[in-house]
């Protein structure tokens, strides 16, 4: 009888690996019936790490989204699962035990069946408590092996870890190939080991397309007894994301596996609707480079989903590095040249910080060390001289034990700085926190929410939740969206056309005299600190926009024309302007 393979749709991770934000509740509720209609999914990833943070950042309540989304899928018999970062819960830094334990009760009540629990260091101490709490809450704990390729990440290493996780109570194992750099042969061997020794354990494979190995890896996992494969759908499949379900199904069907059929009418509708979400607003926060695979990832092992942030980071230091090189009489580097240098530097840094599997947050820490090294090497200061507490925390063992050995040069540097290594169980270093968050909720008069889900949000994402409750998150999001739309407009037309379009709808604020520009003045007539108004700031007719100190000393007020939204600034604090110079443009709400 043919081996049956089931599919899980990674809709959360499709967005996570493509851009900054997740779909809104209304969008998720709209598309969920199409996932059911497609008829090929046994599971759908509905939420987890990053999902809730970015919903809060967009001014949306993630609890409402999760409940509404999972309800539709549950009623159709589809299981739901979430990404759980172990010690870090749903965020990027460690979470106290009482908040972690609460998470499973809340998420189970909201309709999530399976937490995929992983630790960026594969430290069993950071996963075992979560397995216990998930089982107590009624969930099905799935423990993940973070897959990478290095001299120490061998079949023996992963087999031992799988045995430990299963002994701790894991009912499923996920082979989490977060960068897609796992070698197909090793993944096949590992699957066979788990199924031979623990035949009752479900094995699910999660592999990103990044360097192009994931289809071969899927076939090897399936041939060796794997049960479930994570897949995506267009238009967010491939590139740095995951293989599309159509290709995976075709490959397995022709290899003799029993795979579900796909309702192609529903697939095309879901494909078109996902594109609608992209076109409506989510696409403004998607980096187009994430649609492109790169074999260069095999050398450095970084997750493909980090490409967007890496390019932004490189852009931030590109000019600085080239200025340093010019002073030394060396050739300037293109951004692509710098990217290759970063990949090479990650490959240098990674073994020296103990081969942490390059997954959140340790991929970011390792990349950041390499990035700072590029800068300090150009400055002639050497390596490892610009590392923050997070980077040192990974090295010193505060987040768990790195799999390999820390290089002697870094050990010596730590001693020189008076920093101490620790072998303590990481979760014992964190004081309990729920009582303090209950007090904050009570003082603000905030409701704890159904099944204490609002209390949980505050405790898991304090900063984002406070901004959400105050309304500041929504304001920030709308400003970011407008900025992204303006940037997209500029990219689609020439700079001259973009300026003409913007200026056609706006009033030019003109210097009425020759002099020096200031944004504000203190009561004594002295210039206030240089606080430049932000793009998008709203003005009413008659508001003061700025001041000009005329050459004879008079302070002249420049009004904000008929009012509206600030769309462009052409002068800085203290700039010398001539009569008739355009200082800024304000877009009117109504054009006469």
Secondary structure, 3 states (H helix, E strand, C coil): CCCEEEEEECHHHHHHCCECCCCCHHHHHHHHHHHHHHCCEEEEEEEECCHHHHHHHCCCCHHHHHHHHHHHHHHCCCEEEEEECHHHCCCCCCCCHHHHHHHHHHHHHHCCCEEEECCCCCCHHHHHHHHHHHHHHCCEEEEEEECCCCCCCCHHHHHHHHHHHHHCCCCEEEEEECCCCCCHHHHHHHHHHHHHHCCCCEEEEEECCCCCCHHHHHHHHHHCCCCEEEEECCCCCCCCCCCEHHHHHHHHHHCCCEECCCCHHHHHHHHHHHHHHHHHCHHHHECHHHHCCCCCHHHHCCCHHHHHHHHHHHHHHHHHHHHHHHHCCCCCCCHHHHHHHHHHHHHHHHHHECCCCCCCCHHHHHHHHHHHHHHHHHCCCCCCCCCCHHHHHHHHCCCCCCCCCECHHHHHHHHHCCCCCCCCCHHHHCCCCHHHHHHHHHHHCCCCCHHHHHHHHHHHCHHHHHHHHHCHHHHHHHHHHHHHHHHHHHHHCCHHHHHHHHHHCEEEEECCCCEEEECCECCCCCECCCCCCCCCCEEECCCEEEEEEECCCCEEEEECCCEEEEEEECCCCCCEECCCCEEEEEECCCCC
